[in-house]
């Protein structure tokens, strides 16, 4: 079985041949059809997050130690079951998207159905082998979500970018759908959030990005307005938005987002571009505003998202397919911002490559 393995942080992935996998206990075996590539993969390959001021948050501190197989946006075909698998044999051959944010199953977060916040995570492509491989073992069938007629390449991206977008939107105030929403970042995450927001009934969505092409894509996808943070006037954005979701997450976007927020607004930060800021504390209470961190989403939120897509309520995000052997090239392009929508690595043996 071939896979593309990170053998050391800061180095390219290496193609390796490993023994075939056999599911045991409750495990199920998935033949990978598609695996999306995102900024998290880039950070993992690099080996750290930038905390600003020369400080770094090392991936080893998050329980990641090479060699490791990256890739957490996975769709694939069920091919084998362990003897105790909680799924019937007639499901073999069906294609599923895999929930990658697998927890320990025992901590308070897992017991509260928030495995994505687990205190001892076993995330696919991070602490457990991920989708840059021909096949992958999943510890339990409950992490499989049937995609029905959906494009496997598009469905794979729902496991992270789509789910992360929905998780962030679900942290906004209940009345936010009828109030102005600003999405900072018009790349894959921003496009996904825009599509989901429109599907959920958000009526006033503005996308901010320095890239004109991404702003044009946002307009074509249903954005009410777009902004170029480098050239817009204060009156175009300062205090204009009830909600802001930042999919970049650096000091410049943080400053821009807080200025854009009106009194009583919520600023949700998702992006991990890195850096540090100095925050005056009294305005947080005096305005008053909420600053909220958001990390992916729950298994139930993924099921909700897939149901939206299967019912035709969710406009597809722009997808570019590359063969699995182009994994390093795909990571480089994501690192350099050279992607209009989402990059997905696909197996040539599956019909997903030809869609």
PAFIRO-148721 format. One line per 5 residues: number of its first residue (from 1); their letters; for each residue z, x, y of C-alpha. Coordinates in nm, 4 decimals, always signed. Each point is the difference from the previous one (the first is absolute). Example, Ala and Ser with C-alpha at 12.3 -4.5 7.8 and 13.67 -1.06 7.14 Angstrom:
2
1> AS> +0.7800/+1.2300/-0.4500 | -0.0660/+0.1370/+0.3440
This chain:
355
1> XXXXX> +0.0000/+0.0000/+0.0000 | -0.1101/+0.1475/+0.3338 | +0.2051/-0.0221/+0.3175 | +0.0168/+0.1635/+0.3417 | +0.3374/+0.1679/+0.0378
6> XXXXX> +0.1898/+0.1457/+0.2952 | +0.1292/+0.3250/-0.1491 | +0.1652/+0.1229/+0.3219 | +0.0596/-0.1496/+0.3439 | -0.2581/+0.1098/+0.2545
11> XXXXX> -0.2631/+0.0694/-0.2670 | -0.3068/-0.2010/-0.1099 | +0.0211/-0.2304/-0.2992 | -0.1063/+0.1552/-0.3289 | -0.1844/-0.1777/-0.2815
16> XXXXX> +0.1998/+0.0224/-0.3221 | -0.0416/-0.1371/-0.3496 | +0.3147/-0.1565/-0.1477 | +0.0757/-0.1653/-0.3370 | -0.0819/-0.3680/-0.0370
21> XXXXX> +0.2793/-0.2414/+0.0921 | +0.1586/-0.2557/-0.2310 | +0.2275/-0.2760/+0.1335 | +0.3526/-0.0303/-0.1389 | +0.2607/-0.2738/+0.0352
26> XXXXX> -0.0859/-0.2300/+0.2919 | -0.2727/+0.2311/+0.1315 | -0.3631/-0.0988/+0.0475 | -0.3013/+0.2294/+0.0236 | -0.2528/-0.0433/+0.2814
31> XXXXX> -0.3478/+0.1508/+0.0135 | -0.0365/+0.0802/+0.3697 | -0.3035/-0.1571/+0.1668 | +0.0807/+0.0765/+0.3644 | +0.2576/+0.1911/+0.2020
36> XXXXX> +0.0225/-0.0134/+0.3780 | +0.0707/+0.3067/+0.2138 | +0.2395/-0.0258/+0.2939 | +0.2003/+0.2060/+0.2474 | +0.2983/+0.0084/-0.2344
41> XXXXX> -0.2129/+0.1908/-0.2506 | -0.0955/+0.2453/+0.2741 | +0.3653/+0.0548/+0.0914 | +0.0965/+0.0493/-0.3638 | -0.2732/+0.2582/-0.0526
46> XXXXX> +0.1189/+0.1768/+0.3154 | +0.3557/-0.0121/-0.1302 | +0.1931/-0.1335/+0.2990 | +0.0286/-0.2426/+0.2892 | +0.0082/+0.1389/+0.3538
51> XXXXX> +0.3351/-0.0828/+0.1619 | -0.0854/+0.1726/+0.3282 | +0.1624/+0.3036/+0.1583 | -0.1103/+0.2169/-0.2905 | +0.1996/-0.2086/-0.2493
56> XXXXX> -0.1457/-0.1275/-0.3268 | +0.0972/-0.2589/-0.2581 | -0.1037/+0.1576/-0.3287 | -0.1475/-0.2116/-0.2785 | +0.2307/+0.1779/-0.2429
61> XXXXX> +0.2864/-0.1737/+0.1835 | -0.1564/-0.3321/-0.1025 | +0.0050/+0.0928/-0.3681 | -0.3577/+0.1287/-0.0202 | -0.0651/+0.3205/-0.1899
66> XXXXX> -0.3405/+0.1331/-0.1056 | -0.1840/-0.0236/-0.2259 | -0.0624/-0.3623/+0.0935 | -0.2869/-0.2468/-0.0118 | -0.0499/-0.1746/+0.3335
71> XXXXX> -0.1371/-0.3461/+0.0672 | +0.1945/-0.3232/+0.0466 | -0.2708/-0.2546/+0.0926 | -0.1105/-0.0764/-0.3547 | -0.2072/-0.2638/-0.1730
76> XXXXX> -0.1012/+0.0224/-0.3620 | -0.0607/-0.1584/-0.3357 | +0.2815/-0.0703/-0.2451 | -0.0856/+0.1876/-0.3213 | +0.3182/+0.0275/-0.2106
81> XXXXX> +0.3524/-0.1414/-0.0312 | +0.3295/+0.1470/-0.1091 | +0.1785/-0.1834/-0.2830 | +0.2352/-0.1752/+0.2446 | -0.2490/-0.0658/+0.2794
86> XXXXX> +0.0588/-0.3292/+0.1806 | -0.3654/-0.1079/+0.0015 | -0.2219/-0.1550/-0.2634 | -0.2748/+0.1926/-0.1766 | -0.2643/-0.2432/+0.1277
91> XXXXX> +0.0476/+0.1608/+0.3443 | -0.1430/+0.3278/-0.1282 | -0.3267/+0.0666/+0.1800 | +0.0992/-0.1812/+0.3190 | +0.0128/+0.1881/+0.3310
96> XXXXX> +0.3184/+0.0174/+0.2050 | +0.1266/+0.1579/+0.3182 | +0.3154/+0.1996/-0.0681 | +0.3168/-0.0307/+0.2078 | +0.0846/+0.3679/+0.0554
101> XXXXX> +0.3397/-0.0209/+0.1723 | +0.2023/+0.0004/-0.3198 | +0.3750/+0.0381/+0.0304 | +0.2835/+0.0991/-0.2287 | +0.0719/-0.3648/-0.0776
106> XXXXX> +0.3738/+0.0441/+0.0445 | +0.0839/+0.0714/+0.3668 | +0.0871/-0.2654/+0.2556 | -0.3522/+0.0041/+0.1452 | -0.1668/-0.0511/-0.3381
111> XXXXX> +0.2450/-0.2762/-0.0872 | -0.0997/-0.1659/+0.3266 | -0.3725/+0.0093/-0.0948 | -0.0716/+0.2783/+0.2511 | -0.1049/+0.2776/-0.2359
116> XXXXX> -0.2018/+0.1597/+0.2794 | +0.3368/+0.0885/+0.1597 | +0.1514/+0.1346/-0.3245 | +0.2653/+0.2681/+0.0329 | -0.1434/+0.1935/-0.2974
121> XXXXX> -0.3716/-0.0898/+0.0043 | -0.2599/+0.0538/-0.2703 | -0.3032/-0.0674/+0.2175 | -0.3414/+0.0500/-0.1579 | -0.1767/+0.3030/+0.1434
126> XXXXX> +0.3252/+0.1298/+0.1459 | +0.2791/+0.0285/-0.2550 | -0.2126/-0.1245/-0.2939 | -0.3619/+0.0917/-0.0903 | -0.2493/-0.1933/+0.2123
131> XXXXX> -0.3558/-0.1198/-0.0051 | -0.2065/+0.3194/+0.0387 | -0.0402/-0.0111/-0.3750 | -0.1990/-0.1748/-0.2694 | +0.3025/-0.1907/-0.1292
136> XXXXX> +0.3538/-0.0688/+0.1133 | +0.3164/-0.1331/-0.1620 | +0.1793/-0.2858/+0.1778 | +0.3649/-0.0542/-0.1032 | -0.0163/-0.3809/-0.0111
141> XXXXX> -0.2669/-0.2709/+0.0085 | +0.1693/-0.1763/+0.2942 | -0.1603/+0.2606/+0.2259 | -0.3503/-0.1258/-0.0890 | -0.1554/-0.2541/+0.2369
146> XXXXX> -0.3166/-0.1722/-0.1215 | -0.2813/+0.0429/+0.2543 | -0.2293/-0.2649/-0.1453 | -0.3472/+0.0282/+0.1538 | +0.0995/+0.2489/+0.2724
151> XXXXX> -0.1802/+0.3321/+0.0444 | +0.2215/+0.2563/-0.1814 | -0.0530/+0.2551/+0.2796 | +0.1163/-0.2425/+0.2675 | +0.2856/-0.1273/-0.2172
156> XXXXX> +0.1295/+0.3551/-0.0481 | +0.0548/+0.0384/+0.3751 | +0.2182/-0.3104/+0.0064 | +0.2679/+0.1923/-0.1937 | +0.0777/+0.2161/+0.3044
161> XXXXX> -0.1959/-0.0600/+0.3201 | -0.0171/-0.3752/-0.0517 | +0.3569/-0.0288/-0.1236 | +0.1311/+0.2281/+0.2755 | -0.1769/-0.2151/+0.2598
166> XXXXX> +0.1414/-0.3222/-0.1417 | +0.3473/+0.1545/-0.0225 | -0.0170/+0.0972/+0.3675 | -0.1270/-0.3425/+0.1086 | +0.2818/-0.1659/-0.1932
171> XXXXX> +0.2508/+0.1901/+0.2173 | -0.1177/-0.1700/+0.3182 | +0.1739/-0.3004/+0.1545 | -0.0794/-0.3417/-0.1536 | -0.1735/-0.1147/+0.3195
176> XXXXX> -0.2138/+0.3164/+0.0236 | -0.3162/-0.1649/-0.1322 | -0.0637/-0.1775/+0.3286 | +0.0985/+0.2934/+0.2239 | -0.1908/+0.3191/+0.0920
181> XXXXX> +0.0027/+0.2638/-0.2753 | -0.1078/+0.3631/+0.0505 | -0.1116/+0.2154/-0.2924 | -0.0042/+0.3721/+0.0811 | -0.2584/+0.1755/-0.2163
186> XXXXX> -0.3339/-0.1489/-0.0994 | -0.0548/+0.1965/-0.3212 | +0.0473/-0.1281/-0.3530 | +0.3563/-0.1241/+0.0533 | -0.0772/-0.1581/+0.3347
191> XXXXX> -0.3082/-0.1748/-0.1387 | +0.2008/-0.1267/-0.2939 | +0.2753/-0.1303/+0.2294 | -0.2540/-0.1719/+0.2240 | -0.1606/-0.1774/-0.2952
196> XXXXX> +0.3351/-0.1085/-0.1413 | +0.1288/-0.1121/+0.3394 | -0.3069/-0.2167/+0.0516 | +0.0410/-0.1460/-0.3499 | +0.3638/-0.0842/+0.0759
201> XXXXX> -0.0897/-0.1779/+0.3225 | +0.0733/+0.2576/+0.2715 | -0.1966/-0.1145/+0.3030 | +0.0234/+0.2889/+0.2505 | -0.0553/+0.3420/-0.1607
206> XXXXX> -0.0886/+0.3114/+0.2001 | -0.0902/+0.3325/-0.1634 | +0.0564/+0.3314/+0.1804 | -0.1857/+0.3127/-0.1086 | -0.1515/+0.3022/+0.1753
211> XXXXX> -0.3089/-0.0211/-0.2252 | -0.2681/-0.2328/+0.1402 | -0.1532/-0.0626/-0.3447 | +0.3328/-0.1237/-0.1338 | +0.0418/-0.2256/+0.3022
216> XXXXX> -0.3468/-0.1435/-0.0658 | +0.0903/-0.0619/-0.3636 | +0.3159/-0.1781/+0.1172 | -0.2007/-0.2332/+0.2240 | -0.2404/-0.0749/-0.2833
221> XXXXX> +0.2981/-0.0742/-0.2251 | +0.1476/-0.2560/+0.2375 | +0.2217/+0.1895/+0.2445 | +0.0635/-0.1957/+0.3180 | -0.0119/+0.3193/+0.2107
226> XXXXX> -0.0044/+0.3778/-0.0402 | +0.1558/+0.2803/+0.2046 | -0.0703/+0.3696/+0.0423 | +0.3489/+0.1491/+0.0535 | -0.1482/+0.2981/+0.1834
231> XXXXX> -0.1764/-0.1992/+0.2700 | +0.1511/-0.3481/+0.0310 | +0.1983/-0.0991/+0.3083 | +0.3707/-0.0813/-0.0031 | -0.0711/-0.3624/+0.0874
236> XXXXX> -0.2108/-0.0272/-0.3169 | +0.2899/+0.0662/-0.2348 | +0.3431/+0.0663/+0.1549 | +0.2364/-0.2797/-0.1004 | -0.2867/-0.2127/-0.1309
241> XXXXX> +0.0872/-0.0302/-0.3702 | +0.2686/-0.1853/-0.1927 | -0.0606/+0.2167/-0.3072 | -0.1337/+0.3499/-0.0583 | -0.0780/+0.1621/-0.3355
246> XXXXX> -0.0649/+0.3748/+0.0163 | -0.2133/+0.1301/-0.2868 | -0.0184/+0.3534/+0.1415 | +0.3585/+0.0979/+0.0685 | -0.0034/+0.2952/+0.2380
251> XXXXX> +0.1711/+0.0525/+0.3386 | -0.3025/-0.1198/+0.1998 | -0.0378/-0.3265/-0.1919 | +0.3761/-0.0575/+0.0074 | +0.0048/+0.0283/+0.3805
256> XXXXX> -0.3083/-0.2200/+0.0292 | +0.1427/-0.2624/-0.2347 | +0.3359/-0.0275/+0.1736 | -0.1659/-0.0349/+0.3404 | -0.2231/-0.2747/-0.1399
261> XXXXX> +0.2956/-0.2002/-0.1299 | +0.1342/-0.2899/+0.2022 | +0.3697/-0.0889/+0.0298 | +0.1408/-0.1133/-0.3330 | -0.2957/+0.1420/-0.1911
266> XXXXX> -0.0143/+0.1758/-0.3353 | -0.1527/+0.3436/-0.0539 | -0.0708/+0.0759/-0.3664 | -0.0830/+0.3602/-0.0832 | -0.1974/+0.0664/-0.3180
271> XXXXX> -0.1999/+0.3190/+0.0603 | +0.1267/+0.3419/-0.1007 | -0.2122/+0.2306/+0.2159 | +0.3243/+0.1658/+0.0997 | +0.1794/+0.1544/+0.2959
276> XXXXX> +0.3159/-0.0873/+0.1895 | +0.0941/-0.1978/+0.3103 | +0.2893/-0.0187/+0.2424 | +0.1155/-0.3604/+0.0327 | +0.2050/-0.1381/+0.2889
281> XXXXX> +0.2447/-0.2395/-0.1631 | +0.0973/-0.2559/+0.2714 | -0.3528/-0.1501/+0.0291 | +0.0040/-0.0885/-0.3684 | +0.2874/-0.2393/+0.0666
286> XXXXX> -0.0855/-0.0947/+0.3571 | -0.3584/-0.1100/-0.0635 | +0.0992/-0.0781/-0.2912 | -0.2458/+0.1234/-0.2634 | +0.0053/+0.0684/-0.3743
291> XXXXX> -0.1294/+0.3244/-0.1504 | -0.0655/-0.0463/-0.3703 | -0.1177/+0.2374/-0.2699 | -0.2204/-0.1390/-0.2769 | -0.0721/+0.1508/-0.3424
296> XXXXX> -0.2696/-0.1634/-0.2162 | +0.1058/-0.3364/-0.1453 | +0.1438/-0.1824/-0.2991 | -0.1633/-0.1018/-0.3268 | +0.0159/-0.3622/+0.1084
301> XXXXX> -0.1791/+0.0862/+0.3251 | -0.2772/+0.1693/-0.1999 | -0.0405/-0.3134/-0.2109 | -0.0194/-0.2067/+0.3191 | -0.2640/+0.2338/+0.1428
306> XXXXX> -0.2163/-0.0076/-0.3135 | +0.0230/-0.3785/-0.0040 | -0.1231/-0.0108/+0.3606 | -0.2953/+0.2198/-0.0940 | -0.0824/-0.1908/-0.3185
311> XXXXX> -0.0044/-0.3274/+0.1950 | -0.2546/+0.1432/+0.2437 | +0.2374/-0.0100/+0.2978 | -0.0052/+0.3746/+0.0579 | -0.2985/+0.1764/+0.1532
316> XXXXX> -0.0822/+0.3214/-0.1943 | +0.0756/+0.3367/+0.1582 | -0.2817/+0.2538/+0.0310 | -0.0074/+0.2107/-0.3202 | -0.1796/+0.3281/-0.0716
321> XXXXX> -0.0183/+0.1063/-0.3653 | -0.0002/+0.3586/-0.1233 | +0.0078/+0.1337/-0.3563 | +0.3388/+0.1147/-0.1263 | -0.1139/+0.3629/-0.0079
326> XXXXX> -0.0265/-0.0120/+0.3816 | +0.3785/-0.0393/+0.0312 | +0.0527/+0.3109/+0.2145 | -0.2924/-0.0877/+0.2274 | +0.1412/-0.3508/+0.0434
331> XXXXX> +0.3437/+0.1372/+0.0898 | -0.1576/+0.2344/+0.2552 | -0.1884/-0.2848/+0.1634 | +0.3109/-0.2169/+0.0254 | +0.1903/+0.2974/+0.1461
336> XXXXX> -0.2729/+0.0519/+0.2610 | -0.0309/-0.3683/+0.0914 | -0.3589/-0.0050/-0.1250 | +0.0180/-0.3480/-0.1555 | -0.1113/-0.3283/+0.1558
341> XXXXX> +0.1960/-0.2187/-0.2437 | +0.1486/+0.0998/-0.3369 | -0.1079/+0.2634/-0.2532 | +0.0313/-0.0926/-0.3663 | -0.0553/+0.2311/-0.2955
346> XXXXX> -0.1689/-0.1754/-0.2903 | -0.0832/+0.0657/-0.3613 | -0.3718/+0.0208/-0.0682 | +0.0599/-0.1754/-0.3293 | +0.1103/-0.3174/+0.1793
351> XXXXX> -0.2109/-0.2510/+0.1891 | +0.2183/+0.0496/+0.3091 | -0.2111/+0.3029/+0.0928 | -0.3165/-0.2066/+0.0297 | +0.1334/-0.2846/+0.2128
